[in-house]
């Protein structure tokens, strides 16, 4: 048995940690990974060759056409689309009587649909966790346009922060029911920290006869490696990007939405198949009774949706993926955390919940910066080695990682202990990746693990970082 001794309580085997021995067999499905170390699964998953073969066989044997018709090819497409809505709900244990699936181009469009159509009023509040993706932060533009109040909350006693907002709302004189939106991610896409899904229940409990609180869960970074059970948790909106799970197809995501909540949305645009009939010479249109088409403007990416069928067929059991990726994350963190320079100073600064990680609070991401061995906070030696220098070194070895703030400014700056004012002072449309803030990098190196990742990949990466540290020293 392959053993790797790590600094936990005692030496344990990879299998005991949760390493999936079957990954060696599955790895044959990724021949393009030969001579590559791919560690950017939070940016995009990878496709299996058999998955593409099955998809190719399907489209080569059957004709699929635009679903906005009743031709045989249109009926083929319509059948697949309906089947995939059901399969997605089943995969996430979502009751079809409670939830529906709106197909989108990805999580970003799903979030945009919520922002565009949420019934914000001047009395509404939009709150989001500080560590949210830019695509969630963008919803505040819709809140602002409706003259609603927006703000962020933090991990430190969030329930007290929500209750404080509710107390202020209860003091307002209102006659109509007001709708409020609270958003948070299942997993931080910058450093992999996970947030408690029981927040959903606590937010739902805030609602009363005057104020309705709705929960938006951004699950894009969570579901590629962890189970989301919508019979246990009942968010009002869930955003998902399928390429992060399967690699292929790209350009397909969805918004899982509660049917009752969807009735409160204000449709702000119609086009393509989102209406049964509309007039060109006056303001008249008729929306379909069926929920999803109301928000699926234009022709769906129907071949991409067909691709989901084969993607699900080849995706391993999520519980196996969860244990496997967690095991490798523990190994990677432990090995990186031990690295020092020859003078004994620490070489790596790691972000996230790794020092006290569990399955529940840390995802398969290790985000870090390489410290400068001669760091002094006097501006002479910056605290971190430049990101571009690290990225160029790794790229020459065909090691694929992500550098920067990963579209998550709240988590990025909070991890670096840098204020947004400091970031704003040096930021313009042409700001380079290696910009420094108070002697620190404006970003970090993000290593994210997926189900095809092997212990060999992790070892190659660790060796490369050790080599780099010796080089810069």
Backbone torsions as a table, in degrees:
resi	resn	phi	psi	omega
1	UNK	NA	136.5	178.6
2	UNK	-69.4	123.5	-179.4
3	UNK	-114.0	141.6	173.3
4	UNK	-135.0	118.4	-177.1
5	UNK	-90.3	125.1	-177.4
6	UNK	-129.7	161.3	-176.5
7	UNK	-86.2	82.3	171.8
8	UNK	-114.8	-124.9	174.5
9	UNK	-84.0	-38.4	179.5
10	UNK	-158.7	171.9	179.4
11	UNK	-68.4	129.1	178.6
12	UNK	-132.8	158.8	179.1
13	UNK	-82.1	161.1	177.4
14	UNK	-60.5	-39.4	-179.7
15	UNK	-61.7	-40.7	177.8
16	UNK	-64.5	-31.6	177.2
17	UNK	-70.8	-24.7	-178.8
18	UNK	122.9	5.8	-179.2
19	UNK	-61.7	135.7	-175.5
20	UNK	-92.8	107.0	-178.8
21	UNK	-64.3	-23.8	178.9
22	UNK	-70.5	-6.2	-178.4
23	UNK	-64.4	-28.9	179.6
24	UNK	-62.8	-40.9	178.1
25	UNK	-68.1	-45.3	-178.5
26	UNK	-65.3	-30.5	-177.4
27	UNK	-60.5	-21.8	176.8
28	UNK	-63.6	-19.5	179.2
29	UNK	-77.2	-2.6	-176.9
30	UNK	-126.2	60.8	-176.6
31	UNK	-62.0	-24.8	-179.3
32	UNK	-71.2	-7.9	177.2
33	UNK	-83.1	-5.4	178.6
34	UNK	-59.0	130.0	-177.6
35	UNK	67.3	16.5	175.2
36	UNK	-128.2	146.0	171.1
37	UNK	-117.9	102.2	-177.2
38	UNK	-95.8	116.8	-178.9
39	UNK	-134.9	51.3	-179.4
40	UNK	-135.8	44.1	-173.6
41	UNK	-72.1	-20.4	175.7
42	UNK	-72.6	-25.6	175.0
43	UNK	-76.8	-43.4	178.9
44	UNK	-163.9	136.7	171.5
45	UNK	-73.1	179.6	179.3
46	UNK	-121.8	145.4	-178.0
47	UNK	-87.3	149.8	171.8
48	UNK	-88.0	146.3	-179.9
49	UNK	-62.5	-42.2	-179.4
50	UNK	-63.7	-32.4	176.8
51	UNK	-60.8	-44.7	179.3
52	UNK	-69.5	-37.2	178.9
53	UNK	-62.8	-43.0	179.3
54	UNK	-64.8	-39.1	177.9
55	UNK	-64.7	-45.6	179.9
56	UNK	-60.9	-44.0	179.8
57	UNK	-60.7	-40.4	-179.3
58	UNK	-61.6	-52.6	-175.8
59	UNK	-73.9	-18.7	178.3
60	UNK	-83.5	-14.9	-177.2
61	UNK	-108.7	-16.8	-174.8
62	UNK	-135.3	144.8	-176.3
63	UNK	-96.0	125.2	177.4
64	UNK	-119.3	132.9	-178.6
65	UNK	-128.3	-179.1	178.0
66	UNK	-58.8	129.9	-175.0
67	UNK	-74.0	-9.6	-178.3
68	UNK	-81.5	50.8	180.0
69	UNK	-162.6	-175.9	178.2
70	UNK	-126.8	22.9	176.3
71	UNK	-73.0	164.8	179.1
72	UNK	-56.7	-41.6	179.8
73	UNK	-67.4	-34.5	177.2
74	UNK	-66.9	-39.9	179.0
75	UNK	-65.6	-37.7	175.8
76	UNK	-58.1	-45.6	-179.5
77	UNK	-65.5	-46.5	-178.4
78	UNK	-59.7	-38.3	179.3
79	UNK	-64.1	-44.9	-179.6
80	UNK	-64.3	-43.6	-178.9
81	UNK	-59.9	-45.2	179.7
82	UNK	-65.1	-39.8	178.5
83	UNK	-62.0	-39.8	-177.7
84	UNK	-73.7	-32.0	173.6
85	UNK	-59.4	-45.9	-179.7
86	UNK	-64.3	-40.5	-177.7
87	UNK	-67.1	-38.5	178.6
88	UNK	-63.8	-45.0	177.9
89	UNK	-61.5	-41.3	-180.0
90	UNK	-65.4	-41.1	-178.2
91	UNK	-60.7	-39.0	-179.0
92	UNK	-96.0	14.6	178.9
93	UNK	53.0	40.3	179.8
94	UNK	-95.6	127.8	179.5
95	UNK	-67.0	120.2	-179.2
96	UNK	-63.6	-17.2	175.0
97	UNK	-78.9	-19.9	-178.1
98	UNK	-101.2	-37.0	-172.4
99	UNK	-120.5	158.5	171.8
100	UNK	-137.0	165.0	-177.3
101	UNK	-116.2	123.4	173.6
102	UNK	-106.6	119.4	179.7
103	UNK	-76.0	140.0	-179.9
104	UNK	-136.4	179.9	176.0
105	UNK	-81.2	-12.2	-179.4
106	UNK	165.6	-173.5	-178.8
107	UNK	-63.2	-35.8	-178.2
108	UNK	-61.8	-45.8	178.5
109	UNK	-66.1	-35.5	177.4
110	UNK	-60.2	-44.5	179.0
111	UNK	-66.4	-37.1	179.2
112	UNK	-64.9	-38.5	177.8
113	UNK	-61.2	-42.5	178.2
114	UNK	-61.7	-48.5	-178.9
115	UNK	-61.5	-43.7	-177.6
116	UNK	-65.1	-34.3	-169.1
117	UNK	-112.1	-3.9	179.9
118	UNK	-66.3	140.0	-175.0
119	UNK	-78.4	58.9	176.9
120	UNK	-65.7	140.6	172.6
121	UNK	-133.1	171.8	176.4
122	UNK	-58.8	-19.0	179.5
123	UNK	-92.8	-3.0	-177.3
124	UNK	-81.4	159.7	175.4
125	UNK	-128.1	133.8	172.4
126	UNK	-116.0	117.0	178.7
127	UNK	-117.5	142.0	176.8
128	UNK	-140.0	149.4	176.2
129	UNK	-64.9	142.1	-178.5
130	UNK	-54.2	-35.1	-175.8
131	UNK	-90.0	46.0	178.7
132	UNK	-98.8	154.5	176.0
133	UNK	-66.3	154.3	177.1
134	UNK	-52.9	-33.7	-177.1
135	UNK	-65.9	-24.4	173.3
136	UNK	-82.9	-40.7	179.7
137	UNK	-58.4	-32.1	-178.4
138	UNK	-63.3	-20.9	179.4
139	UNK	-64.3	-24.8	-179.3
140	UNK	-64.6	-20.3	176.2
141	UNK	-65.7	-39.3	177.3
142	UNK	-69.3	-38.5	177.1
143	UNK	-62.6	-43.7	179.5
144	UNK	-63.4	-41.0	179.7
145	UNK	-62.6	-26.3	178.0
146	UNK	-93.1	6.4	-178.1
147	UNK	62.3	25.3	174.8
148	UNK	-80.0	165.1	177.2
149	UNK	-92.5	137.4	176.9
150	UNK	-132.1	155.8	178.5
151	UNK	-173.6	178.5	-179.9
152	UNK	-119.4	159.5	173.3
153	UNK	-124.2	166.0	-177.0
154	UNK	-117.9	171.6	-178.9
155	UNK	-68.4	-24.1	-175.6
156	UNK	-75.1	104.0	178.7
157	UNK	52.1	60.4	-178.8
158	UNK	-61.9	-34.0	-178.3
159	UNK	-60.2	-38.7	178.0
160	UNK	-64.5	-36.7	179.2
161	UNK	-67.2	-40.9	178.5
162	UNK	-66.3	-42.4	-179.4
163	UNK	-62.8	-35.7	178.4
164	UNK	-62.9	-40.5	177.7
165	UNK	-66.0	-43.5	-180.0
166	UNK	-61.9	-41.5	179.2
167	UNK	-58.7	-41.0	178.9
168	UNK	-68.2	-38.8	179.5
169	UNK	-65.8	-38.3	-178.5
170	UNK	-65.1	-20.6	179.8
171	UNK	-83.3	-12.1	179.9
172	UNK	-78.6	147.1	177.3
173	UNK	-88.7	105.3	-179.7
174	UNK	-128.5	148.2	178.8
175	UNK	-107.4	-32.7	-179.1
176	UNK	-98.5	157.7	174.2
177	UNK	-69.0	131.2	-179.4
178	UNK	-109.2	138.4	-178.2
179	UNK	-104.4	135.6	-179.2
180	UNK	-125.8	153.1	-176.4
181	UNK	-127.4	129.9	175.3
182	UNK	-123.3	126.8	-174.1
183	UNK	-121.3	141.6	171.3
184	UNK	-155.8	156.5	178.4
185	UNK	-88.9	151.7	173.1
186	UNK	-69.8	-33.3	179.5
187	UNK	-143.3	135.2	177.0
188	UNK	-68.7	119.0	-177.0
189	UNK	-76.4	-8.6	177.9
190	UNK	-85.5	-52.9	-175.7
191	UNK	-121.5	2.8	173.9
192	UNK	83.4	1.7	177.9
193	UNK	-62.3	136.6	177.2
194	UNK	-101.0	153.0	-179.2
195	UNK	-117.9	146.3	-172.9
196	UNK	-62.1	125.0	178.4
197	UNK	-73.2	-14.7	175.8
198	UNK	-73.0	-6.1	169.1
199	UNK	-57.0	-32.7	-177.7
200	UNK	-58.2	-48.7	-179.9
201	UNK	-63.6	-39.9	-178.2
202	UNK	-67.4	-37.2	177.7
203	UNK	-69.3	-42.4	178.0
204	UNK	-58.6	-34.3	-177.4
205	UNK	-71.2	-10.7	179.1
206	UNK	-73.5	-22.6	-173.8
207	UNK	-65.0	143.5	173.5
208	UNK	-138.0	-167.2	-174.6
209	UNK	-72.3	-10.9	179.0
210	UNK	-110.1	-28.4	-174.8
211	UNK	-127.7	124.2	179.6
212	UNK	-110.5	119.3	179.3
213	UNK	-100.2	126.6	-178.9
214	UNK	-113.1	145.8	-176.4
215	UNK	-109.2	128.1	173.7
216	UNK	-110.5	115.0	178.4
217	UNK	-103.5	115.7	173.4
218	UNK	-85.9	104.5	-174.1
219	UNK	-102.1	11.3	-173.7
220	UNK	-58.4	-42.9	-178.3
221	UNK	-84.8	-18.4	-174.6
222	UNK	-81.5	-50.2	-166.0
223	UNK	-72.0	-16.9	175.0
224	UNK	-65.0	-19.7	-176.2
225	UNK	-135.5	4.3	-178.5
226	UNK	-144.4	153.6	-177.7
227	UNK	-82.1	136.5	172.9
228	UNK	-117.3	114.6	-176.2
229	UNK	-109.0	107.0	-176.6
230	UNK	-86.0	8.6	166.6
231	UNK	-91.5	-20.9	178.6
232	UNK	-91.5	-40.5	178.8
233	UNK	-119.2	143.2	-173.0
234	UNK	-129.0	66.8	174.5
235	UNK	-66.5	157.3	179.0
236	UNK	-79.8	-33.1	-179.4
237	UNK	-136.5	139.7	175.7
238	UNK	-134.1	126.2	179.5
239	UNK	-105.2	136.4	-174.7
240	UNK	-141.5	141.1	170.6
241	UNK	-115.9	117.8	-174.0
242	UNK	-74.2	-25.0	179.8
243	UNK	-66.9	-23.1	176.4
244	UNK	-71.3	-24.5	176.2
245	UNK	-86.4	-48.3	-165.9
246	UNK	-111.5	-13.3	-175.0
247	UNK	80.6	-46.1	176.2
248	UNK	-135.4	138.2	3.0
249	UNK	-83.3	151.4	170.8
250	UNK	-90.2	164.7	178.2
251	UNK	73.9	20.6	176.4
252	UNK	-134.8	126.6	174.0
253	UNK	-145.1	-167.5	176.8
254	UNK	-158.9	160.5	169.1
255	UNK	-114.0	115.5	173.8
256	UNK	-90.4	122.6	-171.2
257	UNK	-132.3	142.5	174.0
258	UNK	-69.0	133.6	-177.8
259	UNK	-62.9	-39.9	-179.0
260	UNK	-66.2	-38.5	179.8
261	UNK	-69.9	-36.2	-179.9
262	UNK	-59.2	-28.3	178.7
263	UNK	-65.7	-22.5	-179.4
264	UNK	-86.6	-13.5	-178.4
265	UNK	-69.6	149.7	178.3
266	UNK	-106.9	105.9	-178.7
267	UNK	-66.3	123.0	-174.4
268	UNK	-107.4	-2.7	-179.5
269	UNK	-151.6	146.3	170.5
270	UNK	-136.4	151.6	179.7
271	UNK	-177.9	156.5	178.8
272	UNK	57.4	-127.8	-175.7
273	UNK	-86.7	12.8	-178.9
274	UNK	-79.8	-7.3	176.3
275	UNK	-128.9	149.7	175.1
276	UNK	-75.3	-41.3	179.6
277	UNK	-157.4	147.1	176.9
278	UNK	-144.6	154.4	178.0
279	UNK	-102.1	144.1	178.5
280	UNK	-89.8	-24.8	-173.9
281	UNK	-101.6	1.0	175.4
282	UNK	-157.7	166.5	-176.8
283	UNK	-81.6	87.1	179.3
284	UNK	-146.3	131.2	175.9
285	UNK	-156.7	154.9	178.7
286	UNK	-125.1	121.4	178.8
287	UNK	-87.6	150.7	177.4
288	UNK	-70.5	156.9	177.0
289	UNK	-71.6	-32.5	-176.3
290	UNK	-72.3	128.2	-171.5
291	UNK	-59.1	-58.6	-170.3
292	UNK	-53.5	-46.3	-176.9
293	UNK	-58.3	-22.3	179.3
294	UNK	-61.9	-26.3	-174.7
295	UNK	-116.8	3.6	179.8
296	UNK	-104.4	76.0	-176.2
297	UNK	-71.3	134.4	179.3
298	UNK	82.1	-172.9	-178.9
299	UNK	-80.3	129.0	177.5
300	UNK	-64.7	155.2	171.3
301	UNK	-74.3	73.8	-168.4
302	UNK	-69.5	-31.2	175.9
303	UNK	-72.7	-32.6	174.4
304	UNK	-64.8	-41.3	178.0
305	UNK	-64.8	-38.6	174.2
306	UNK	-59.7	-38.9	179.3
307	UNK	-61.4	-26.8	179.0
308	UNK	-62.7	-33.4	-179.5
309	UNK	-57.5	-47.2	-177.7
310	UNK	-76.1	-28.3	176.9
311	UNK	-65.7	-46.9	177.7
312	UNK	-62.3	-37.6	-178.3
313	UNK	-61.6	-30.5	-175.1
314	UNK	-103.5	-3.5	-178.2
315	UNK	-77.3	129.3	-179.3
316	UNK	-66.1	169.4	176.7
317	UNK	-59.4	131.2	-173.4
318	UNK	-65.7	-30.8	177.9
319	UNK	-66.8	-37.7	175.8
320	UNK	-65.1	-44.9	179.2
321	UNK	-59.1	-43.7	-177.8
322	UNK	-59.4	-49.1	-178.4
323	UNK	-67.1	-41.8	-178.0
324	UNK	-62.9	-50.0	-177.9
325	UNK	-68.4	-33.2	177.8
326	UNK	-66.6	-42.1	179.9
327	UNK	-59.9	-46.5	-179.2
328	UNK	-68.3	-32.9	177.4
329	UNK	-64.6	-40.7	178.6
330	UNK	-63.8	-41.1	178.8
331	UNK	-63.6	-48.7	-177.7
332	UNK	-60.4	-47.9	179.9
333	UNK	-60.0	-47.5	-176.3
334	UNK	-60.6	-44.4	-179.0
335	UNK	-68.7	-41.7	178.2
336	UNK	-65.4	-39.5	-175.7
337	UNK	-66.6	-20.1	-179.4
338	UNK	-85.2	-13.7	-171.8
339	UNK	-71.7	134.5	178.6
340	UNK	-137.2	163.9	171.2
341	UNK	-82.9	169.1	-177.9
342	UNK	-63.9	-22.6	178.0
343	UNK	-84.7	3.7	176.2
344	UNK	91.7	-6.5	-179.5
345	UNK	-76.1	151.1	-178.7
346	UNK	-66.2	139.4	-176.3
347	UNK	-98.6	-23.0	-171.0
348	UNK	-126.7	134.6	172.8
349	UNK	-111.9	116.2	-172.6
350	UNK	-110.7	141.6	-178.0
351	UNK	-112.0	159.4	179.4
352	UNK	110.9	-163.7	-175.7
353	UNK	-102.8	26.7	-170.5
354	UNK	-66.0	-31.2	-177.4
355	UNK	-66.1	-22.7	177.8
356	UNK	-138.4	46.4	-171.3
357	UNK	-77.3	149.0	171.7
358	UNK	-138.0	174.2	174.3
359	UNK	-58.3	-30.4	-172.7
360	UNK	-84.4	-24.7	-172.6
361	UNK	-115.8	-0.7	-179.7
362	UNK	-143.3	126.2	177.2
363	UNK	-90.0	-179.7	-173.9
364	UNK	-82.7	58.0	179.2
365	UNK	-133.0	132.8	170.9
366	UNK	-123.0	110.1	-177.9
367	UNK	-109.6	132.2	-173.4
368	UNK	-154.7	166.0	168.1
369	UNK	-122.9	152.5	174.8
370	UNK	-93.4	123.1	-176.7
371	UNK	-77.1	148.1	174.6
372	UNK	-79.9	127.9	-175.3
373	UNK	-65.5	-21.3	-179.1
374	UNK	-110.3	26.7	-175.2
375	UNK	-60.9	129.2	170.6
376	UNK	-138.7	136.2	-177.8
377	UNK	-81.2	66.1	174.9
378	UNK	-131.5	8.7	176.8
379	UNK	86.0	-11.7	-179.4
380	UNK	-74.0	-48.2	177.9
381	UNK	-115.8	112.8	177.2
382	UNK	-63.1	153.9	-176.3
383	UNK	-64.5	-38.0	-173.9
384	UNK	-114.3	146.4	171.3
385	UNK	-66.6	136.9	-177.3
386	UNK	-54.4	136.2	-177.7
387	UNK	-61.8	-39.6	-178.2
388	UNK	-65.0	-33.4	178.0
389	UNK	-64.6	-44.3	178.9
390	UNK	-65.4	-45.5	-176.8
391	UNK	-62.3	-42.0	179.8
392	UNK	-64.0	-40.0	178.8
393	UNK	-62.9	-46.6	-179.5
394	UNK	-67.6	-38.8	-178.7
395	UNK	-61.3	-36.9	179.0
396	UNK	-64.5	-22.3	177.8
397	UNK	-97.6	11.6	-178.4
398	UNK	58.3	37.8	174.8
399	UNK	-103.5	122.6	-172.0
400	UNK	-105.3	114.2	176.2
401	UNK	-135.3	179.6	177.8
402	UNK	-116.3	138.3	174.5
403	UNK	-123.7	150.7	179.5
404	UNK	120.5	-159.0	-179.7
405	UNK	-96.3	0.9	174.8
406	UNK	50.6	39.1	175.8
407	UNK	60.6	27.3	-179.5
408	UNK	-135.0	75.8	-174.0
409	UNK	-63.4	-35.3	-178.8
410	UNK	-62.1	-49.9	-179.9
411	UNK	-69.6	-40.9	-177.9
412	UNK	-60.0	-55.0	-176.8
413	UNK	-69.3	-33.9	177.6
414	UNK	-65.8	-40.2	178.2
415	UNK	-65.2	-38.2	-178.5
416	UNK	-81.7	-8.9	-176.4
417	UNK	59.8	48.2	178.4
418	UNK	-124.0	141.6	-179.4
419	UNK	-81.7	155.3	176.5
420	UNK	-66.6	-26.6	176.7
421	UNK	-64.5	-39.4	177.9
422	UNK	-65.2	-39.9	178.9
423	UNK	-66.5	-42.2	-178.7
424	UNK	-63.8	-30.3	-176.2
425	UNK	-67.7	-23.6	-176.8
426	UNK	-116.0	2.9	-172.7
427	UNK	-97.9	133.4	172.2
428	UNK	-146.5	174.3	-176.7
429	UNK	-58.0	-19.0	-178.0
430	UNK	-109.3	21.0	-178.8
431	UNK	-62.0	123.7	-179.9
432	UNK	-73.9	160.5	-178.4
433	UNK	-62.6	-32.7	-174.2
434	UNK	-91.0	23.5	174.7
435	UNK	-61.6	140.4	177.9
436	UNK	-110.4	148.1	178.8
437	UNK	-126.6	114.9	-179.6
438	UNK	53.5	40.5	179.3
439	UNK	79.8	5.0	-178.8
440	UNK	-115.2	153.9	176.5
441	UNK	-67.4	142.5	174.0
442	UNK	-85.9	71.5	-177.0
443	UNK	138.2	-165.4	-176.8
444	UNK	-161.9	-179.4	176.2
445	UNK	-98.5	119.1	179.9
446	UNK	-105.6	119.9	175.1
447	UNK	-107.5	118.3	-179.2
448	UNK	-122.3	138.3	-170.7
449	UNK	-106.8	141.7	177.9
450	UNK	-124.3	177.3	-176.8
451	UNK	-65.0	-25.1	176.4
452	UNK	-79.6	-6.5	-177.1
453	UNK	-67.2	138.1	178.9
454	UNK	-114.5	166.2	175.1
455	UNK	-63.0	-28.4	176.0
456	UNK	-61.9	-40.8	177.0
457	UNK	-60.0	-44.9	-178.5
458	UNK	-63.9	-42.2	179.8
459	UNK	-63.8	-41.6	178.4
460	UNK	-62.3	-39.8	-179.6
461	UNK	-66.6	-44.4	179.9
462	UNK	-61.4	-43.2	178.4
463	UNK	-60.7	-39.6	179.8
464	UNK	-65.0	-41.9	179.5
465	UNK	-66.8	-39.4	176.7
466	UNK	-61.2	-42.9	178.6
467	UNK	-63.1	-40.6	-179.4
468	UNK	-65.3	-41.4	-178.9
469	UNK	-62.0	-41.5	177.9
470	UNK	-65.2	-36.8	-178.4
471	UNK	-65.8	-47.3	-176.5
472	UNK	-72.2	-26.7	179.3
473	UNK	-71.8	NA	NA
